[in-house]
């Protein structure tokens, strides 16, 4: 199996800007945008489709998912739906996935019963702990984007000021 390290050039730079490595080796989504409300998983535009972040890294290493198989997280600290580390993703049958998820729900009943509340608490805790770092990353990303897209920014500014000038 091919190895994928954090920061690998096979994935776009915008992918790596939105992920950080936590203490357990998870590549955690660090943006407050792009999180699916029902599952708590991170989504990203890749190869002309919207995909979950873990599916992008898994497909890059293992190829497309075989028919009848599913991806499952086996992160060291428990299920982390924001993780994209391909070493924490196992491809298994749906029956195996369900059996393991039931076992996990009994071991960690709080997480198994109210997934949305768990995700809300996890994200809140993660953002509080890393608030300044994440804010700095978002600012840096915005500065770089504006520097690369000066013409777009100028056009937007002209449009905005023309619109507001007409109102006065």
N, C-alpha and C positions, 0 to 999 in steps of 0.2 A: 504494500500500500504506500502511496506517495505521501510524503510528509508535508504538512502545511504549518508554517511558523507564523507567529504574530507579526504582521507587517509585510507579508508575502506580496510581491509585485503582481501576482496573477489576479489579485482582487484590486478594484479601484481604490484610490487614496481616500475617497469619501467614505468607503466602508470602514477603513481603519481609524478615521477621525471620530467615528461614532462608537468605537469600542475601546474599552480599557481592560486590563488584566487584573482580576482580583486575587486575593490571597490563596484561593484554591485552584487557580489556573483557569478559571472561567473567563471567556472573552465576553464581558458584559456590555450590553447596549447602554450607552450613557447619554442618550438624547431623550428629551421628554416627548419628542414627536415620533410618529411611526410605530406606536405600540397598539396592537389590536386589543380593543377593550374586552372582548369576550374570553380570550385565551391568555392575554398578557404577553404575547410573543411579539418580537420586533419584526417589522417588515421593511423591505428595501427594494428599490427598482433595480433589476439586474437582468441582462439579456432580453430586454423588451418586455419583461413581466414583473409583477409585484410578487416577491417571494419572501418567506421568512428568512431571517439572517442565518439560522443554523442550516437551512436547506441549501443555501448558496454555498457554504463552506463544505458541506457533506457532498454535494454534487460535484464540486470541483475536484475532490479527491477520489471519490468512489464511482463517479459517473451517475447517470440517472437512476432513480429508485426502481428496483425490479418490481414487476407486477405482483400484487398481493403482499407486499412488504411495507413496513412503516418505519419511521425514524423515532427513536426514543432517547431522551436525555438520561444519562447516568452520571451526573456531576458528583464529585466527591462529597460536597456538603449538602446533598439532597437535590431535588429537582429544581432547576433554575431555568425558567422559560426564556430568560433574556440572554442565555449563554449561546455562543456560536462556535465554541471550540470543537473541531471535528473529532478530537480524541474523547470527548464526552458524549458522543452520539453513537448509538448502536442501531444497526438495521436488523429488524426482527419481524416475525409474523405478527399479525394483528392479535391473535390469541395470546402469544407470549407477552405482548405489550400490555394487554388488559390484565393478565395474571399478575404481572409485576406492578402495575399501577394499583391494583387492589391490595397487594401486599404492602406497598408503600403507604397507602391510605390508612392501613391499620397501624403501621409503625409511627406515622406522623399524622394523627387524626385531625389536628388543626388545619394543616395544609390540604388534606384530602376533602374536608367538608366545605370549606369556603375559600375557593381558589381566588376569587376576585378580591376578597378582603386581604388574603395573604399577599397577592401581588401589589395591592395598594400600599400595604405596610412595608413590603420589601423595597419598592421604588422610593417611598418617602424616606425610609432609613438610609438608603444608598445615596439619595440626592442630598440629604442633610449632611452626611459624612463627607461628601465630595463636592459640596456646593461651589466653593470658590474655584476649584480646579475645573469643574464642568463649565462654569460661567466663562472662565478664561478660554477654554477650548472653543466655545461657541463664538466668542468675540473674535478669536484668531481666525476661525473659519469664515466669519462674515467679512473680515478685513481682506482675507485672501480672495474671496469671491468678488468683492467690489473691485479689487485691483485687477483681476482677470477680465472682468466684464464692465470696464469703464464706459463703453458706449451705451450699454443697456441702462446703467445707472444714470448717465446724463439724459438719455431719452425719457426715463421715468421722472426725473426731476423736472425737465422741461414741461412734460405733460401735467405734472402736479401743480407747478407754479402758474401755468397758463390757465388751468381750471380754477384755481383760487383767485387769480387776478380778475377773471371774468365775473366772479361772484361779488367783488367789491364794487 
